[in-house]
Amino acid sequence: MPYLIFGLIALVFGSNFILMKLASSAFSPAAIGSARLLGGAVMLAIIWLLVSKRERLTRRQLVTAAVIGLVANAYPYAMQPGLISLGVEHSFLGMMVAFTPMSIMLFSIPVLGVWPSARQLIGVVGGFVFLSVLMLDGHFRGYSFGLLALAISVPLSYGLANAYLKKKLHKAPPLPATAAMLAASGVVLLPLVAAGPTIGLAGPAEPTDYPRAIAALAMLGPVGTGLMMWLWVRLVNTQGPLFAGMVTYVVPLVAMMWGAFDGERITVSQLVSIAGVLSMVALVQYRAAAKPAGDHAPTEPAPSACERELACADASR
């Protein structure tokens, strides 16, 4: 059963990028981001009421979750469809997920004061070397340096948000905290939806395929964001954060397959870059996943609230 849930999460998360493209045929980036966030928040609120309604956030935790949500959710969830509307291929954005673990380690230094070991440092540096290969490939495709900078800002925002989650919300129950993050972020984007035509953030000039776009949003928010985040948290609870974190390896591959299906060009440079960065993630995680030697090695301890929150923040994508 855990492997079935793992595969479902990877499949849906990896499919979110083509869903954003389908929704972009009729809606603005802010509308897509807001609908996705609010749909996910409603789904998580329903699950919370059904399975863990006794969990509560303090007022301070609620405010903190809302602020962190601006970085973890509002910005990337609006930026991704915005980049798609500007011509960036959705498979290219899906590949950016592979750099989230590197971003988390990078921001753990200034925010948490946690310095990487020598092996982790090699993994981080190597990861960003392969990132430069992917960025160079994007430049050859005709993407401006501005678009590339915005694309890499998405995993960087995830890393920053994860660091502050660990610092500020390590005692908060993850389900209501995540629902609050999504809801607050979705509400924040609503003024941009209304003001879009006057501030240059309008949707397509000639919207098309409304039924398909609405169906994409219906899948993207409640299922692709809310339900999958809950399943991710359950996977972390039952199998541990390292097992759940392996989804990072699969999501870019699913996004690439959807890109190939959609007629996008998958290059050797992209394959080399993704294989390289995932090998760097494996290098960083290898010793962390190792258990103590001996016949009676203890089982992996249950994940803390912080680890469950980190899983929620990573689940995006």
Stockholm file with secondary structure:
# STOCKHOLM 1.0

chainA/1-317         MPYLIFGLIALVFGSNFILMKLASSAFSPAAIGSARLLGGAVMLAIIWLLVSKRERLTRRQLVTAAVIGLVANAYPYAMQPGLISLGVEHSFLGMMVAFTPMSIMLFSIPVLGVWPSARQLIGVVGGFVFLSVLMLDGHFRGYSFGLLALAISVPLSYGLANAYLKKKLHKAPPLPATAAMLAASGVVLLPLVAAGPTIGLAGPAEPTDYPRAIAALAMLGPVGTGLMMWLWVRLVNTQGPLFAGMVTYVVPLVAMMWGAFDGERITVSQLVSIAGVLSMVALVQYRAAAKPAGDHAPTEPAPSACERELACADASR
#=GR chainA/1-317 SS CHHHHHHHHHHHHHHHHHHHHHHTTTSCHHHHHHHHHHHHHHHHHHHHHHHCTTCCCCHHHHHHHHHHHIIIIIHHHHHHHHHHHTTCCHHHHHHGGGGHHHHHHHHHHHHHCCCCCHHHHHHHHHHHHHHHHHHHHHHHTTCCHHHHHHHHHHHHHHHHHHHHHHHHCTTSCHHHHHHHHHHHHHHHHHHHHHHGGGTTCCCCSSCCCHHHHHHHHHIIIIIIIIIHHHHHHHHHHHHCHHHHHTHHHHHHHHHHHHHHHTTCCCCHHHHHHHHHHHHHHHHHHHHHHCCCSSTTCCCCCCCCHHHHHHHHHHTTC
#=GC SS_cons         CHHHHHHHHHHHHHHHHHHHHHHTTTSCHHHHHHHHHHHHHHHHHHHHHHHCTTCCCCHHHHHHHHHHHIIIIIHHHHHHHHHHHTTCCHHHHHHGGGGHHHHHHHHHHHHHCCCCCHHHHHHHHHHHHHHHHHHHHHHHTTCCHHHHHHHHHHHHHHHHHHHHHHHHCTTSCHHHHHHHHHHHHHHHHHHHHHHGGGTTCCCCSSCCCHHHHHHHHHIIIIIIIIIHHHHHHHHHHHHCHHHHHTHHHHHHHHHHHHHHHTTCCCCHHHHHHHHHHHHHHHHHHHHHHCCCSSTTCCCCCCCCHHHHHHHHHHTTC
//
